[in-house]
């Protein structure tokens, strides 16, 4: 168990990729604080983590709310004493043509996907710097590299921002032996992509050399690697998990 007794926060862990990552961390020995804007969903994940024999803390948190983020970090510290891993996974996705995107839609996507990643990272930085140990893992997207894939331009722009922010974070934290890396998934079968039509799935498959749509566990295992001692010398990196859909 490569993460035995580590303390992790996973945002957006009530469902989809976040829940899968929380469970994979728990299987590898971590205790997990499960943050989600939907408290009931967070509780569902908590139950699954506890079935794996690890401690879990379900918390209803809007990552776009700085005060809520800070209070939630303080709660984890009060209960468990440290934070070793932060996975900034919380995000929302909309598929809209640029001309159809309202200002409110643009602002909300940026608030959750980009500002939320900033707020959560900023809140744990002093703790990890003091520990001189920690892992921050941010969820980017192939859309942030090549434009909207099953998503609108506002989503793609937010994820490009997340990936650039990750590199800045890595530079600032490196002197403290804290790493920051990102994962850029391609099309993955989750709640977020469930509304795609059969024709859209076929179009995406045509562009994936490995000839299958990604699964949440494909991404979760990479997150475990980045959180593990095996990734101690890796920082500022964005790992593509897309079956070859985009290579750089």
N, C-alpha and C positions, 0 to 999 in steps of 0.2 A: 504494500500500500504506500505509494510514493508521496502521498500527502497526509500521512498519519498525524492527527492532532493539529493540523493547520486550521486556521479560522478564515472562512471565506465569506464574502458578500457577493451575491449574484443579483443584479437588478433585472427586472422583467422576468422573474423566475416562476411566475404563476402558470406559465404554459410554454409550449413551443421550444425553441432553442434554449431559452433560459432554464426551463424545468429540466431539460435533458442535461444541460451542463451542471446544474445543481446536483442531480443524481449521480453523474459521473464523478464529480468531486467527492461526494459522500462515499461512493464505492472505493475510492482511493484513500479514504480515511479522514477526510476533512469534515469539520462541523460547518454548517452553512446557514448564514442569515439570508432569508429569502425575501427580497423586496419586490413588491408589485403594486401598481396603483389599485388593483383589485384585491382587497384583503382576503376574500374567500378563496380566490385562486392560490394566493400565497399559502394559505392554510392547507389546501389540498397537497401542495408540494411538500410542505412541512411533514405531513403524515407519511408521504412516500420516503422522505429522507430518514425519518425516524425508524421506518421499517428496516432500513439498511444498518441500523445500529448506531447511527450518528446523531448528535444533537442538531436541532434545527430551531430557527427563530423566524416566525412568519411576521412580516411587517408591511402595513399598507403605506407605501411611500410614493409620492409623485416626485420623480427625479428632477423635474423642472422647478421645484420649489426649494430654494436654497436653505431656508430655515428648517424645513422638514428633513432634508438630507443631513444637515449638521446634527439635528437632534437624534436622528436614526443612527448615525455613526457613534454618537456618544452613548446610545443605548447598547450597541454591540460591545463597546469597550467596557461599559459598566458591568455587563453580564459575563463577558468572556475574556476581557483583559488585553486583547490584542487583535490586530487585523493583518493577516498574512497575504490575502488574495482579494482583489476586487475585479469582478468581471462586469464591465459596463455594457450590458446587453439590452436594456430597456430601449424600445424604439417603436415608432409607428411608421406605417408605409401607406401611401396612397398612389394610385395610378391615375394621373390626370395629365392632359395636354397642358403645355405651359400657359396658353391663353385662358385655360379654364381654372387655373390655380388662383384662389383668392388670397388676399393678404393674410387673412386669419389662418388659412391652411398652411401657408408658407411659414408663418410665425410659430405655429404649434409644432410643425415638424422640426424646425430648428430648435425650439425650446426643449423638446424631449430628446431628440437624437444627439444634438451637438451640445447645447447648453447643459443638458443633464449629465453628459459624459464629463464635461468640465467641472460641474459642481461636485459630483461624487469623487472625482479624482482629487480635487482641491481639498476636500474634507478629510481624505485618508492620508494625504501626503505628509503632514506633520508626524503622524503616528508611525508610518513606515520609515521616515527619515530617522526618527528617534530609535526605532528598532534596528536600523541599518539593515533592513531586510524587508522584502515585499515584492509582490507581483501585481501589476495592473494590466488587464487584458481588455482591449476595446474592440467592439464589433463594428467593423467597416462593412464594405460590400463591393462586389465587382462593379456595381452601378456607380460607385464613387470613382472608379478608374476609367470607365468607358461610357458613362451616361446611363440613363434609365434602363434597367432590365427588370421587367415585371413591376416597374415603379415609375413615379414621376420625376421630373427634374429637381423638384425641391428635396425629395428623398435622396437622390443621387448627390446633390450638392452638400447635404448634411453629412453624408457618409464620407465624401471627400474631405470635408472639414475634420471629421473624427480621425481620419488616418493621418492627416498633417499634424493635428494636435498631438497625436500619439508620439510622433517623432520629437516634438518640442518637449513633451513630458519626459521622454527617455533621456534627453540631454540634461535636463535639470535634475533628474533623480539618480543618474549614473554615479555621481560622487558618493552617494549614500548606499550603494549596492542594492538599489531598488530598480527593477526593470519595468519597462512599459512596452508592450507589443500589441499588435492588432491582428485580427482575423478578417479576411475578406471573402465571405461565402459567395458562391454563385446562387443559382436557383435551388432552394432547399424546400422540401415538402414540410410545411408547418401550417399553423392556423393562418399566418399572414398570406400564404400563397394558395390557400385552398380554393379560392374563388376563380382561379385561372381556368379557362375553358380547355377542353380536350385539344383543340387546335393549337392553342398557345403552348400547352405542354409539348406537343409534337414539334413545334417550331424550336423550342428550347433544346429538346433532345437532339435535333439535327446539328446543333452547334456544340455539342458536348462530346469530345472524343471518347470518353469512357462510357458513353451511351447509356447513362442513367441519370435520373434526377437525384440530387443530394439528399441524404438523410440527416436528421438532427445529430445523430451520433457521430457522423463524419466530422462535424464541427466540434462537438463536445470533446472528442479524444484529442484534438489539437489544443483545445483549451487546457486540458489536463497536462499535456506536455509543456505548454508555456508556463504553467503554474508550478511545475516540478523542478527539482534540482538539476535535471538534465538540460534545462534551458537557462542555466545561470549566466552564461556568457552571450546570451541573445537579448538584444534590446533595440528598440526603434525599428523593428522588422514588422512588415505586414505580410502575413502568410495567406496565399490564395488557396481556397478550398472550393474548387469549382469543376473538378473532373476534366480539366484541360480547356474549359470554355474560354478562358483568357489566360495567356502566359506572358509574363514579363521578367 
